[in-house]
């Protein structure tokens, strides 16, 4: 894998983590929504 591939993979993982945190019930409880 090239550095470019690794960078793309990291961006995808970051996006998944952000969406997962946004929609997880535990996170919503912490936010209070």
C-alpha positions as CSV (number, residue, x, y, z in Angstrom):
1,X,0.0,0.0,0.0
2,X,1.2,3.5,-0.8
3,X,1.1,6.5,1.5
4,X,-1.8,7.8,-0.4
5,X,-3.8,4.5,0.1
6,X,-3.0,4.7,3.9
7,X,-4.1,8.3,4.0
8,X,-7.4,7.4,2.3
9,X,-7.9,4.5,4.7
10,X,-7.3,6.7,7.7
11,X,-9.8,9.3,6.4
12,X,-12.4,6.6,5.9
13,X,-11.8,5.3,9.5
14,X,-12.1,8.8,10.9
15,X,-15.4,9.3,9.0
16,X,-16.8,6.0,10.4
17,X,-15.8,6.9,13.9
18,X,-17.4,10.4,13.7
19,X,-20.7,8.9,12.3
20,X,-20.6,6.1,14.8
21,X,-20.1,8.5,17.7
22,X,-22.9,10.8,16.4
23,X,-25.4,8.0,16.3
24,X,-24.5,5.8,19.2
25,X,-27.0,5.8,22.1
26,X,-24.2,6.2,24.7
27,X,-23.0,9.4,23.0
28,X,-26.6,10.8,22.8
29,X,-27.1,10.1,26.6
30,X,-23.9,12.1,27.3
31,X,-25.0,15.0,25.1
32,X,-28.4,14.9,26.7
33,X,-30.5,14.8,23.5
